[in-house]
Amino acid sequence: MKLSKAAALKYDPSQNKAPKVLASGKGKVAEAIIAKAKEYDIPLFANEALVESLVGLEIDSEIPQELYAAVVEVFVWLAKSDARVGS
């Protein structure tokens, strides 16, 4: 399944109070984000409603509080994925 939208997040609790949008886009930009993630073996998480919200944010901006719960789900999924790979 091809995704037409994508966003990349970064969270460093020592520097930021919330995750930041590193990259986001639609079409070819989204495909480039996905390709770069695959190149570096970064897991991909698909959530259409969340990506729609993230694509509308400014690059390098912290996510708004309304998205915290949804993004926490992504980070929990990522931690579980990392745990499975590491065991």
C-alpha positions as CSV (number, residue, x, y, z in Angstrom):
1,M,0.0,0.0,0.0
2,K,1.5,3.3,-1.0
3,L,1.1,6.2,1.4
4,S,0.4,9.6,0.0
5,K,1.3,11.5,3.2
6,A,4.1,11.0,5.7
7,A,5.6,12.7,8.7
8,A,8.8,12.1,10.7
9,L,9.0,12.9,14.4
10,K,11.8,13.4,16.9
11,Y,11.7,13.5,20.6
12,D,14.5,14.4,22.9
13,P,13.1,15.0,26.4
14,S,16.3,16.7,27.5
15,Q,15.7,19.5,24.9
16,N,12.0,19.5,24.2
17,K,8.8,19.2,26.1
18,A,7.1,17.5,23.2
19,P,8.0,15.6,20.0
20,K,8.9,17.8,17.0
21,V,8.0,17.4,13.3
22,L,11.3,16.8,11.5
23,A,9.7,16.3,8.0
24,S,6.3,16.0,6.5
25,G,4.8,16.1,3.1
26,K,2.5,14.7,0.5
27,G,3.1,12.8,-2.8
28,K,6.7,12.7,-3.8
29,V,7.9,14.3,-0.6
30,A,6.0,11.6,1.4
31,E,7.6,8.9,-0.8
32,A,11.1,10.4,-0.1
33,I,10.4,10.4,3.7
34,I,9.3,6.8,3.6
35,A,12.3,5.8,1.4
36,K,14.7,7.5,3.9
37,A,13.1,5.7,6.8
38,K,13.4,2.4,5.1
39,E,17.0,3.1,4.2
40,Y,17.8,3.6,7.9
41,D,15.6,0.7,9.1
42,I,13.3,3.1,10.9
43,P,9.9,1.4,11.5
44,L,6.9,2.9,9.8
45,F,3.6,3.4,11.6
46,A,0.5,4.1,9.6
47,N,-2.3,6.2,11.1
48,E,-4.2,8.2,8.5
49,A,-5.8,10.7,11.0
50,L,-2.5,11.3,12.8
51,V,-0.5,11.9,9.6
52,E,-3.2,14.3,8.3
53,S,-2.7,16.4,11.5
54,L,1.1,16.2,11.4
55,V,1.4,17.2,7.8
56,G,-0.4,20.5,8.6
57,L,2.2,21.5,11.2
58,E,5.3,23.6,10.6
59,I,8.6,21.7,10.3
60,D,10.7,21.9,13.5
61,S,7.6,22.7,15.6
62,E,6.5,20.8,18.6
63,I,3.3,18.8,18.2
64,P,0.2,20.4,19.9
65,Q,-1.1,19.0,23.1
66,E,-4.2,17.6,21.3
67,L,-1.9,15.1,19.5
68,Y,0.0,13.9,22.6
69,A,-2.2,10.8,23.2
70,A,-2.0,9.7,19.5
71,V,1.8,10.2,19.4
72,V,2.3,8.4,22.7
73,E,0.7,5.4,21.0
74,V,3.3,5.6,18.2
75,F,6.2,5.8,20.7
76,V,4.8,2.8,22.7
77,W,4.4,0.8,19.5
78,L,8.0,1.8,18.5
79,A,9.4,0.7,22.0
80,K,7.6,-2.6,21.7
81,S,9.0,-3.1,18.2
82,D,12.5,-2.3,19.4
83,A,12.0,-4.8,22.3
84,R,11.0,-7.6,19.9
85,V,13.9,-6.9,17.6
86,G,16.4,-6.8,20.5
87,S,15.3,-10.0,22.1
